Amino acid sequence: MDAKKIEEIAKQINDSIPAGVKDLAGNMEQRIKQILQQQLAKLDVVTHEELDVQQQLLLRLRQRVEALEQQLQQLQQPASDDK
């Protein structure tokens, strides 16, 4: 069965659904979306963008710690050589 025939059948089915049922389905869909948004707002989640920012900050902090560790090792080396 080709895509055009499937689309035609879907249109016929959609056209045969009474308007009241379509409205009810539309209202239900809208209500479900509202409920989902309300429940998601209660969760402790972050956006993908916020996660990316935090990952970048963590990477910079890690690089800074590594640089400080290297500096500390260099500062401790002469003290070790004196012994």
N, C-alpha and C positions, 0 to 999 in steps of 0.2 A: 504494500500500500504506500503510495507516495505522500510526501509532506502536504501537497495541495489538497489531497482528498481528506487527510486527517484534519487539516485546518477547516475544511468545509464542514465536516461532521461536528467538530467542536463548536463552530459558529451556529449550526442548527440546534445543537443542544442548548447552547447559551441563549439563543433566541426563544427557545421553548419554555425557559424558566420564567415563571410569573414575576412581575416587577416587585411585588411585595417580598418575595423570597430573596430576590437579588438585594433589595434594600436591607433586609434582615442580615444577610450574609455580609454585606458591606459594613453594617453597624457592628456586627460581631467581630469582624476583622479589626476594625478601629478600636473596639473595646479591648480586645486581646493585646493589641499593640500598646495601648495605654497601661494595661496591667503589667506587661513585660517591662516597659520602661520604668514604672514605679518600683518594681521588684529589683531590677538591675541597679537603680539608683541607691537602693539600700545596701548593696554589696560593696565590699571594699576592693574595688578594682581601679585600674589605671588605664588610660588610653595607650594605644601603641606608640604615639608620639611621646608621651610622658615616659614610657619605658625606654625608648631610644635615648632620651635626654639623660636619664639616670645611668644607662649603660655607658654613655660617653663620659659622664662625670666619674664613674667608677674606673674607667680605663685611664683617665688622666690622673686620678689619685694613685692608682697602682704604679703608673710610670713615675710619679713623684716619689713614692715610697722607695722604689727601686733605686732611683737616683740618690736619695738620701742614704740608703744602705751602702751604696758604693762610696759615697763621700765619707761615711763613718769608717768603712774598712780602710780607706786610704789614710785617714787620720790615725787610726789605730796601728797601722803598719810600722811607722817609725818608732812608736813606743815599744813594739814587739822586737824590733831589730836592736834596740838599745840593751836588751836583757841578755 
